Amino acid sequence: MNRAETLIQALELQKHPEGGWYKELYRSKESIAQAGLPARFDGQRSFCTSIYFLLNGNEFSAFHRIKQDELWHFYDGDTLCVHVIDNAGNYCEKKLGRNPDNGESFQQVVEAGDWFGASIPSGAYALVGCTVAPGFDFADFEMPDRDKMLALFPQHQRVIKLLTR
């Protein structure tokens, strides 16, 4: 069993709809009422949630977006690239890893409403954490197919074809 498989078992990770593996670690017991949230939310949300997230080998996190900011934390493995397309159509790559000399950071933020996916250039594995506030709810999750992403952002065809199904 390789290191990624060991972590998947030890951390009790399960398949994620966007790709990769995850486990919710924390969901605050308190919630914010819908009236206290921006209009884009359709109900109350936990103050905060967090998960483990692991990509192994050639797995990828498909482009998706959520209604909250998402803070990514690097834990173990190789560099993970978070590919972001904002609503104006600007693309950037945010690298998570342990080598700041190579432009990597232990934390990166994806802003609410931006499209994002993730990959591991080395093809090894990466274990990260994601913290979302207000807390994540699958009602806030949108994962389009390749054709929709290409229609929205034809200028980013290469990365869209890489990170969509």
N, C-alpha and C positions, 0 to 999 in steps of 0.2 A: 504494500500500500504506500503510495507517495504522500508527501506532506499535505497537499491539498485534500486528498481523500481522508487522511487522518483528522484534519480540522473539520471537515464536513461531518464526520461521525462524532467527534468529541464535542463539537458545539451544537450538535443536533440541528444542522441547517437543512432547509427544504428548498425545493426548486422555486424560483421566482418567475412570475409571468413575463418579465422583461428579459429573462436569461439569468444565468448564474444561480447562486444559492444565498439564502438569507434566514435570519431568525430575529423576530422582534425581541429586544432585550428589555425595553422600558416603555411604558405608557403611563404618563402621569395620572394619578387618581382624580385630579381636579380637571375641570373643563372650562372652556370659555363659551359663554352663551352665544348663539348666532347673532344676537343684537350687538355684541361686542366685537364682532369680526367684520372684515371688509365684505362688501356685497357679493364677491365671487364665491363665498362659502354658503352651502345650502343647509347647514345645521351646526350644532355645537361641535367643538373640536377639543381634544385633550390639549393641555398646555404644551406638551412636548412628547415626542416619541424618538426611539433610537433602535437601530438594527445593526447586526453584523451583516456584511455582504461579501461574498467571495466569488471571484471569477477564476476558472481553472482551464488551462490550455487555451484552446481557440474559442472558448465561450465569450460572449459579449453581452453587454446590457444594451438592448435595443433603444433607439431614440424614443423618448417619452417626455412628458412634462407633468409637473404638479403645481398646485396653487400656492405653495409655501416656498420659502428659502430652504435649501438643503445644505447642511454642512457635512462635508466628507472628511473622515479621519483615516490616516494610513496606520496599519498595524503590523503587517507581515507580508513577506513575499517580494515580488518584483514590482517595478513601476506600473502604476495603473494610470491610463490616460482617460480623462473625462472630456468628451467632445461636446461643446456647447454651441448652439445656434440661438442667438437672441431673436426677439420678435422683429427687429429691424433687418435681420438676415446676416448679421455679422457672426463669423465663426471664430472660435478660439479653442485651444487645447490646454487643459489644466492638468498638470502632472502631479500625481500623488506618489510619494516615495521617500526614501531616507537619504537622498543625495542632493542637497541644495545646490551644489556646484553644477549639477546638470539641470537646473531649473525645476527641481522637484520640491514639493512642500509636504509637510505632515498634515496640513489641512487645506481644503479648498471649499469655496462656496459656489453653488449654482443658485442664481436668483429665481424667485417665483416667476413662473410662466415661461422661462427659457426652456427650449428643447435640449435634451442631453442624453448621451449614452456613454458607454465606457468599454475599453478594450485593454488588453495586456500585450504590448508590442513583442515581448520576449516569448510569449506563448507558454509561460510557466504558470504562476498563480499569483493572486493578490488578495489579501484579506484586509478589508476596510470596514469602517463604521459610518453610518449615516444618521444624522440627527436632524429632525424636522420640527419646526415650531411655526404656527400652531401645529399640533400633532398630525401625523399622516393618517389619511383615511382613503381607502380605495376609490371613494366617490370623487376625490381630487386628482385622480390618476388618468392620464390620457396617453395611449400608445397607438399612433397612427401606422398604417401600412406604408410600404415603400412608395407607392404611387402618390399618396397624399403629400408625403414629405418632399418628393421630387417636384410636385406641382408648386408647393410653397417656396422651395429653395433650390431651383434648378442649378444655381451657381455652385452648389455643394454636392454635386452628384457623386463624387468619389466616396466621401465619408458617409453619405446617406446609403449608398449601396452596400457599404461595409457594415453598417449598424442598423439595418432594418431586415425584416423577414417578409 
